[in-house]
Amino acid sequence: MDIIVAIDLMDGKCVRLIQGDFKRKKIYNDDPLEFAFLLENNGISRLHLVDLDGAKKGKVVHWKILEKIATHTHLIIDFGGGIHTEEDLRSVFENGGKIATVGSIAVKKPFLLKKWINIYGGDKILLGVDVKNRKIAINGWKKFVDIPFFDFLKEKNNHGIKKIFSTDISRDGVLSGPSFSLYKEIIKKFPNIELIASGGIRHMEDVNKLFELGCSGVIIGKAIYENKISFSKLKNWKKNNNN
C-alpha cells in the first residue's frame, strides 16, 4: 500500500480545509517546495498535489509550484485541481506530474475523460470521487450531483479507469477516522480498481486497517501536519510491510 502525503495549495501556500469548506482553512507552510523537501528527506516518495484555487476557479493556477517540486525533488506526483482540457492534461505531464488527477470533468464531460484514457492509458489518470452521504461532489466540493455513486464507478471502470481515490468530505480535515464501510463496499464491488483512501486518517491504526481492507494507497494530510502521525512511524510501517 502506497503512503501518499497531500499538499493542498491555496494562494501558493500549503493549507488544509475543514470538510472541504474554503472559508475554513489553516495554513501550515508558506513554501510548498520546502515541505516537499521535508517529505522526501523523511522517506516519502508519493505526493498528492492539489490546486484548490484551480478547483474553485475551474482553471489550473499553480503550474509553477508543480514544476518547481518536480524539478527539485524525486517525488512521484499526482496533480489535480482545475484540469478541464486536453491542454491542461498535457501540461500536467510536461510540468513533471506523473499522474493527472481528475474529478469534476468525469461528471460534466464523461466522453472527454474516456478519450483521455484511450490516449494516455488508465494508469496515467487518477479519478477522484468525492462524496458526502453517498452524493458525488464536484467543483471543489461546492456542488453535488444526483448520480448514483456505484453506477458512476461502474461506468468509469468500464471506460478503463484503473485507479481512484475517494474522500468522504464529512470526514476530511477533522481527524474523525476514514470511511471504512464505504471503502470496504467499493473494494468488494470493484476488485479490479486500485482504491486509494483519503480523508479522516488519524493515526497508524487507521493506516493498518486500510491496509487490511485491501486499499492500494492512503492519502494522509492533517495527521502529518499536526504530528498525529510521525515520519518515523511511517518509515517503520513501510519497512515492516515491504514497501
C-alpha positions in Angstrom: 0.0 0.0 0.0 1.4 3.4 -1.0 1.8 6.1 1.6 0.9 9.3 -0.1 1.1 12.8 1.6 -1.2 15.6 0.5 -0.2 19.2 -0.2 -3.2 21.4 -0.8 -2.4 24.7 -2.4 -4.2 28.0 -1.8 -2.6 31.3 -2.6 0.7 29.5 -3.1 0.7 28.1 0.4 0.2 24.6 2.0 -3.2 24.6 3.6 -5.9 22.2 4.9 -9.6 22.8 4.7 -12.1 21.5 7.2 -14.8 19.4 5.5 -14.0 21.0 2.1 -15.0 24.5 3.3 -12.8 27.1 1.6 -13.7 29.6 4.4 -12.3 27.2 7.0 -8.7 26.8 6.1 -5.5 26.6 8.1 -2.1 27.5 6.7 0.6 25.0 7.6 3.6 26.1 5.5 4.2 29.2 3.3 6.5 27.3 1.0 5.3 24.1 -0.7 8.8 23.3 -2.0 10.2 23.4 1.5 7.5 21.0 2.7 8.2 18.7 -0.3 11.8 18.6 0.7 10.8 17.6 4.2 8.7 14.8 2.8 11.4 13.5 0.6 14.1 13.7 3.3 11.8 11.6 5.6 11.3 8.8 3.2 8.1 9.8 1.5 8.1 9.1 -2.3 4.5 9.9 -3.3 2.9 13.3 -3.3 -0.8 14.2 -3.9 -0.6 17.8 -5.0 -4.0 19.6 -5.1 -4.6 23.1 -6.7 -7.5 24.2 -4.5 -7.6 27.6 -6.3 -7.7 25.8 -9.6 -10.5 23.5 -8.4 -12.5 26.6 -7.3 -11.9 28.6 -10.5 -12.2 25.7 -12.9 -8.7 26.6 -14.3 -5.3 25.4 -13.1 -3.5 28.1 -11.2 -0.4 26.6 -9.6 1.6 25.1 -12.6 4.8 26.8 -11.3 4.6 25.0 -8.0 4.1 21.6 -9.7 7.1 22.3 -11.9 9.3 23.5 -9.1 8.6 20.5 -6.9 9.0 18.1 -9.8 12.3 19.7 -10.8 13.9 19.8 -7.4 12.7 16.5 -5.9 12.3 12.9 -6.9 8.7 12.7 -5.6 6.2 10.8 -7.7 3.5 13.5 -8.1 -0.2 13.2 -8.9 -1.6 16.6 -9.6 -5.1 17.8 -9.8 -7.5 20.8 -9.4 -8.9 22.6 -12.4 -8.0 20.2 -15.1 -10.7 20.6 -17.8 -9.0 20.4 -21.2 -6.6 18.2 -23.1 -4.1 21.0 -22.9 -4.4 21.0 -19.1 -3.7 17.3 -19.1 -0.6 17.6 -21.3 0.6 20.4 -19.1 0.5 18.1 -16.0 2.9 15.7 -17.6 5.0 18.5 -19.2 5.4 20.1 -15.8 6.6 16.9 -14.1 3.4 15.3 -12.9 3.4 11.5 -13.3 -0.4 11.1 -12.8 -3.2 13.6 -13.6 -6.0 13.7 -11.0 -9.4 14.5 -12.4 -12.8 14.8 -10.7 -15.4 17.2 -12.0 -14.7 16.6 -15.6 -15.6 12.9 -15.2 -19.1 14.1 -14.3 -19.5 17.0 -16.6 -17.8 15.6 -19.8 -17.5 11.8 -19.4 -16.8 11.5 -23.2 -13.7 13.6 -22.7 -12.4 11.5 -19.9 -12.9 8.4 -21.9 -10.9 10.0 -24.8 -8.1 10.8 -22.4 -8.0 7.2 -21.1 -7.7 6.0 -24.6 -4.8 8.3 -25.4 -2.8 8.2 -22.1 -4.0 4.9 -20.5 -5.9 4.3 -17.3 -2.6 4.2 -15.3 -1.9 7.9 -16.0 -5.2 9.2 -14.7 -6.4 9.1 -11.1 -10.1 9.6 -10.7 -11.1 11.5 -7.6 -14.7 10.7 -6.5 -15.6 12.8 -3.5 -18.7 12.0 -1.6 -20.9 13.2 1.2 -23.8 10.9 2.2 -23.1 8.9 -0.9 -23.6 12.0 -3.1 -20.9 12.9 -5.5 -19.4 16.4 -5.1 -17.7 18.4 -7.9 -16.3 21.9 -8.4 -14.1 21.9 -5.4 -16.8 20.3 -3.3 -19.2 23.2 -3.9 -21.8 21.3 -5.9 -23.5 17.9 -5.5 -24.9 15.8 -8.4 -27.7 13.3 -8.5 -25.7 10.4 -10.0 -25.7 7.1 -8.1 -22.3 6.6 -6.7 -21.7 3.0 -7.6 -23.3 3.4 -11.0 -20.8 6.1 -11.7 -17.9 4.0 -10.6 -19.1 1.1 -12.8 -19.3 3.3 -15.8 -15.8 4.7 -15.3 -14.4 1.3 -14.6 -15.9 0.1 -17.9 -14.2 3.1 -19.6 -10.8 1.9 -18.4 -10.2 3.8 -15.1 -7.8 1.7 -13.0 -7.1 4.0 -10.1 -9.5 6.0 -7.9 -9.3 7.9 -4.7 -12.4 8.6 -2.7 -12.8 11.2 0.0 -15.7 11.3 2.4 -16.0 15.1 2.7 -17.7 14.9 6.1 -14.5 13.3 7.5 -11.9 15.4 5.7 -9.7 17.7 7.8 -11.4 16.8 11.1 -9.4 13.6 12.1 -12.6 11.7 12.6 -11.4 8.4 11.0 -11.7 7.2 7.4 -14.9 5.9 5.9 -14.1 2.3 6.3 -17.5 1.0 5.4 -17.5 2.9 2.1 -14.1 1.6 1.2 -15.0 -1.9 2.1 -18.0 -1.7 -0.2 -16.0 -0.2 -3.1 -13.3 -2.9 -2.9 -16.0 -5.7 -2.8 -17.8 -4.3 -5.8 -14.8 -3.3 -7.9 -11.9 -5.7 -7.1 -10.0 -4.7 -10.2 -9.9 -1.0 -9.2 -6.9 0.3 -7.2 -8.6 2.2 -4.4 -6.7 5.0 -2.5 -8.3 6.0 0.8 -8.5 9.7 1.6 -9.9 11.8 4.4 -10.1 11.5 8.2 -6.9 9.5 8.8 -6.0 10.0 12.5 -3.2 7.5 13.4 -1.3 4.4 12.4 -4.2 2.2 13.4 -6.2 3.7 10.6 -3.4 3.1 8.2 -3.2 -0.6 9.3 -6.9 -1.1 9.0 -7.0 0.4 5.5 -4.1 -1.9 4.5 -6.1 -4.9 5.8 -9.2 -3.8 3.9 -7.1 -4.0 0.7 -6.6 -0.3 -0.2 -3.8 0.2 -2.7 -2.9 3.5 -1.1 -3.7 6.1 1.6 -3.5 9.8 1.3 -2.5 11.5 4.6 -2.8 15.2 5.2 -3.7 16.8 8.5 -2.4 13.9 10.6 1.0 14.6 9.2 0.8 18.4 9.6 -0.4 18.2 13.2 2.1 15.4 14.2 -0.6 12.8 14.9 1.4 10.5 12.6 5.2 10.8 12.6 7.6 10.2 9.7 9.4 7.6 11.8 6.2 5.6 12.3 5.5 5.7 8.5 9.1 4.6 7.8 8.7 1.6 10.2 5.4 0.8 8.7 6.8 0.8 5.2 9.7 -1.4 6.3 7.5 -3.9 8.1 5.1 -4.1 5.2 7.7 -4.5 2.4 7.1 -1.1 0.9 
